[in-house]
Amino acid sequence: MGTFNRSAHRPAAASQEPAAGPGQQYLTFMVGEEMFALPIAAIKEIVEYREPTDVPMMPSFIRGVINLRGRVVPVIDLCARFARGRGQTSRRTCFVILELNHEEWKHDIGVLVDAVSAVLEIPDTDIEPPPNFGIKLRSDFISGMGKVGEKFVIILDIDKVLSVDELSSLGGIDSDAAGPAAGTEPRPPAAAEVDAPQ
């Protein structure tokens, strides 16, 4: 009920491909016109978009907070985090909920993405180091470039993107900041909403 099910969303095509060596599963998603990926192990669930509640005096890339079953979850606008302006929303916009652990501080964080694409298994042999040029993104945000067919997907370094040190102050956000629970219950993306990478 709202918890991300890794096996349920593994693309059929991926299961038919022969193993190409050790690797792990990644959730791929769109931010703007670019595809990114995060390890499935870092993801707790996927939540339908609802308008976040603004919280004053937060960094510009903090979109606000949402109430997730009584828990306050700060939302990171990845478009703003990547210095590309405020992200737009559509019917496919959603939040990917991650859990950050830093020393004794622990918090769920949501990242705003334009659309979830697919769950892919990328062998370690198909992951290249971040390039020194050609990517309009801070190199420290990238942990590697995963080869998917003839294209590459940008695998994000979640600790750098979310910057645990910068976000540690979020642990003090008042639990009432998100207001009463609103919107629909969290759910994994419907099969119709998951497309293979183009």
N, C-alpha and C positions, 0 to 999 in steps of 0.2 A: 504494500500500500504506500506508494510514493518512493520506496527505496529503489535505486537504480539496479536493474537486473542485467548483469553483464552478458550472460549466455542468451537471454531472451532477445537481445538486440544485435547479436552477431550476424552480419550479412551472410546469406546463404552462399554467395559466391566465395566468400573467404573460407568457409568451411570445406569447400570442394578443392581448394588449392593445396598442393603438396607442401609440407612443412619445409621452410627454407633456412632452418637453424633457429636457435633460441631467440626469443623476442618477447614482447608483451603486447597487450591489447591497449588501444588508444581510442578515445572518443574524439572524432573530428567534428569541427563546427566552423561556421562562417562568421567573420567579423568584417563588415564591408564586403569587398569582393575577394578577400583572401581566405584561404583555409588554414586552420590551426588545429593542433591536437594536444591532448593532455592524457596522461596515463589513466586508465580506468581505475586503478588502485587508489587514486587521489579523489575520486568522485563519489559523493554520497547519494545524490539524487538529482533529478532534473525537474524544475518547477515551472509551471505556466507563468507567463508574464502577468504581473499586476503592478500598478503604479506605486513606486516606493515612496515612503514618507521622507521628506527632506529633514536633514539634521544639520543645524548651523555649525559653522566653524570646522568643517571637515575638508580634507583635500578635494580638489576639483574633480578627481576621478572617482570619488565616492558618490554614487548616484543617490544614495539614501539608505533606508532600511526597510525590510519587509518583516511581517509577523509570520513565522513558519511554525505552526502548531504551538504557539505560545513562546517561541524563542525569537529573539531579535537577531536578524541576519543582515549585516551590512552588505550592500551591493556595489561591486566594482564595475564601472563602465569601461570595458576594455578599449573601446574606440578612443575615449578620453585618455586612458592610461597610455595608449600608444601615440598620444599627441596628435590625434586626427579629428579633434572636435567632439561634440556630444553625439553619442550613438542614437540612431533613429529606431523606431519600433514598427513592427508589422505583426501579422497574425502568427508568424513563425518565431518571433522573438521569445526567448525564454531565459531562465536563470539556471546555470550549472552550479550546484552547491558543492563546495569543497570544505574539508576540515583542515585547519591549520593548527600545528602544534609548535610552540616555541617556549622552551624551558617549562615553566609552570602555567603558561598562558595557552588556552585552547579556545578556539572559536570557529563556528561555521561562517563561511564567506560565500556569497553568491557572485558569480560573474555573469554580466549581461552579454549574451551572444545573439547574433541575428538569426541563426538557424542551426540546429543540430543536423549533421550530415549522416554519419555512420559510425559503427564500431569496427575498427580494423585491427588485425594483428600484423605488426610490422617487425620482421626479423631484425635483430641487432646488426646484421651484415648489410641491411638496407638503410641504415641511418648514418648520415654523413655529418661531420662537424659543421658548426655555423659558418657561413661564408663571410669573408671580410668585405664584400661589396655586393651591390645588387639587391639588398633587402632593405626596405624602408622601415626598419625597426631596430631598436637598440640591440646590439649583439648580445648583451648580457641577459636579455629576455629570452634568448633562444638556447635550448639545450641540444638541438640537433635538427637535421633536415631528413625527414623520412621519405623514402622513395615509394610512391604508390603508382604503379603503372609507369607511364612516361612522365609523370609530374612529381613534384615534391610538396610535402605538407610540412609546415613549420611546427615543430614540437616545442612547446613553451616550457621554460624553466619557471614553474609556478612559484617557487620561493622568491625569485627575483621580480616576477611580474606583480605579485601581490605584496612584496616587500614586507615581510613579517615585522621587521623593526618599525617601519612606518605605521603599520596597522595595529601595533600592540596597544595603542591608546584606545582602540575601538572596544576593547574589553570592558570599558567603563560606561558604554552607552546605556542609558536607563532602559530597563526592560519594558517600559511603557512607550518608548519612542515609536514603535511600529504601530501603536494603536490596536484596535480590535482586529481579530483575524478577519481577513477579507479575501475575496476571490475564491477560486476553486482549489481543491486539494491538490497537492503535488502529484505528479504522475510521470512515468517514463514516456518518451515520445511515442505517438502512435506509429504503427508501421508505415502508414501513408505519408508520414512526415519525415521519414528517414530515407534519404536518397544516397546512392553510391556516389563517390567523388566523380566529377565530370572530367 
